[in-house]
Every structure is written in structure tokens, then in C-alpha cells.
Amino acid sequence: MIKNLSLALALSMFTLLAHANNIKVGSSVPAVSVDKGGEIFIQDKNVNYLPWNTELMLGKVRVIHAIAGRSGAKAMNKPLMDAITNAHFPQDQYQTTSIINQDDSIWGTSAFVKSSAEDGKEEFPWSSMVLDQEGVVAKQWQLTEKSSTIIVQDKTGRVLFNQEGALTEPQIEQVLQLIQQNL
């Protein structure tokens, strides 16, 4: 029995390590550019996409919400997104950047993912929305498929927090405190 437990524990640790991303607290996120898709801008009901890169995230405290193009991944950290919206952080010092991996969507839902991203930008115009059609961010950052990753960075781009999957209540509080402390 102990042998089986040890084997199960070893396999679990291997799985965790295999899915660990390469974003380190205290460093910057790995540089990446999105040319297929890009950052969504809406002006006079017209939707435009502009190339996006990680350098565009400097200058404000930021929560980066990197998500698979799946409703389940989006729902994982909805409590955090709601808490951020309710906190009313100053827009000149804080911004959320949602990076939607359209390449990690259920077959046949790509158009829905794009439409949902555009709707999100319309609903939250102060947020930065990036549609990553080819999943280059997820590949460069080694993010887990079908999931949601939350990264907090300061104004200089230094990562303060990094967590894949759904955040717990204490982690949500930690994220809100980190934002407030670094404004």
C-alpha cells in the first residue's frame, strides 16, 4: 500500500511539474508578441485588432488573466474578476489584461470565442483584451491547456503573483492587496 501511495505521489508531482509555467515571481513575464488577432479596440461600434506585445503592459499595476478560449476556463476566476470590478481601482494606475487563447477552444467554437472577446471589450472598455488566435502566449509562457492563469505585475513589469487554475478566497484577497499596495 505504501508503495502504491508513493507511486501515486510521484506521478502527481510529475504532473504538477509538467504543467508548471515558466513565469517566475520577481521576474518579468517572458516577452511575446501577438500578431494574429491582437488587442481589441472598439470605436464607434467598429472592432479593430492591433498587434500586441508584453511591453504594452508596462506603466500600470496589472492583473493578467490568460485563459483558454473555453467558458469553463473563463469561469474559473470569475470571482476574482468580479472583485476587481467592484474594487474600482484607478484606471490611470491599474488595468486588467485578458489574453484569450483562441487556439485552445473546443472545435467549432472559434467564432464564438472571438465574438465573446469582443463583447467583453465592449462591456469592460477600460480593460485590455487580447485575442491570441494561434496561442503564442500560452506556448511561450508554457500555460496549462483548458485553464486560467492569473498573474499580477507591478508598473515595471515585475511579477508579484502567479497561479494557474481557480484561485481560493485567500488568494483573491492576496491579489487585491497586491494591487492596492503597488498602485
N, C-alpha and C positions, 0 to 999 in steps of 0.2 A: 504494500500500500504506500509506504514512504517512497519507494522507487517510482511509482506511478505519479505521486504528488510532485516529486522533484522533476520528473519529465514534463509534466503539465506546466509547472512554474517556469522551467527553462524555455518551453515553447512560447509561453505568454510573454516572457521578457524579449525573446527574439522577435515576436510580432510587434511589440511596442517599439523596439529599436528599428525595425524595418520600416515603420511608418513615421518615425520621428522626422520632423522637417529640419532644415538647415538654418533656421533663424535663431540667433543667439541673443539672449538678453544682454545688454551692454554694448552690442554692435549695431550696425545698420542692417536693414534687410538687403539681401543680395540685389544688385542692380538688374533691372529688367525693363524692357520696352514692349508695349502692345501696339502693333500696327494694324492687325486685322481686328476690326471693331474699334476699341479705344474708348476714350472718355466721352460720355454722352452729354450733349448740350442741347437745351431746348430754348428756342427763341421764336416768339410769335407762332406757337404750335408746330414749328418746324424742328425736326430732330436731326442733329448733326453729330458725327463722330470725329474726334480728333485723336491723333496718335498720343499715347500716354506713356510716361516712364516714371520710375521711382523718384527721380529728382523733383518732380512736381509736388511731392508730398512734404517738402521742407518748408519751414516757416510757421507752422501751426502744430499744436498738440493734435495727435490724430489717432483715431481707432481705425485700424484696417480690418475690414470684415471680408476675408477671402472665402468665397463659398462656391460649392459645386452648383451647377445650373439645375438644381432639383428643389422642389418645395420642401422636402424633408430637411435638407441642409440649411435652407433659409430659416426654417422654423427653430432649428437647434438653439440659436442665440437671439431669438425674438425678444425674450425678457430683457436682455442687455440693451438691445436697440431701443426698446420702449423706455427703459430707464434713462438712456442718454437723451432721447427726445424730451422726456419730462424734466430733465435737469436744466434745460435751456442754457447750455454753455455759450459764451460769447462767440459769435461767428467770426470775429476778426482774430481769434486766438485758437479756436478749435474747429475741426472738421472730421466727419466720418468719410472714409473712402471704402466703398463696397466694390470688390473685384469679383465679378461673376464669371465663372469658368463655363462658358457655353459648350466647350468640348466635353465636359463631364455632365452631360444631360441624358435623360432617357431618350432612346432612339425615337425620332419623330416629333420631339418636343422643342427642337431648336428655335423655331419661330416663336413659340410661346415664351421661351426663356428671354429672347430678345425683347418681345413686347412687354414682358413683366419688368425687365430692367428699365425700359423707357418709362413705364408707368411709375416705377419707383422714383425716378429722377423728377418726374412731374409732381409727385406727392411731396418729395423732400428736395426742393430745388437747391438748398444750401449744401447738400451732400455731394460728394464726388462719386459718380457711378462709372465704373469701367466695365465694358463688355469685352471679355477676352475670348474671342472666337476659337482660337487654337490652343488655349490652355497653357500659354507660355509662362505665365506667372506660377501656376501650380507646378509645372515641371521645374522651373528654375529654383523655386523655394522648397521643392520636394514635399508638397502638401498631400495629405491623405485624400484619396478619391471619395466621392459621395459624402463629403463632410464640410464642416465650417471651421475656420481658424480665426481667432481674434488676436490681433497684435496691437499694442499701444506703443506709440513712439513719441518722443519729445520733439520740440521745434527744430532741433538739429538733426533729427533722423535716428537718434539712439533708441533702440528697442528697450522698453521698460517692462513689457509683459508679452507672453506668447503662449497660447493654449489652443490645441485642436479639440474639436468636439464641443458639446454643450457645457457652458460654464455653470458652476454651482452658485448659489446665492452669495457665499463669502467671496468668490472670485468676481462676481458682478460688483460687489461693494469695493473690492480692491481696485478694479478698473476705474470706477467712478472717482475713487480717492486719488489714483494716479493722475487722472485727467486734471482734477482740481488743483493738485499740488504743483503741476507743471505748466499751468496757464501763465 
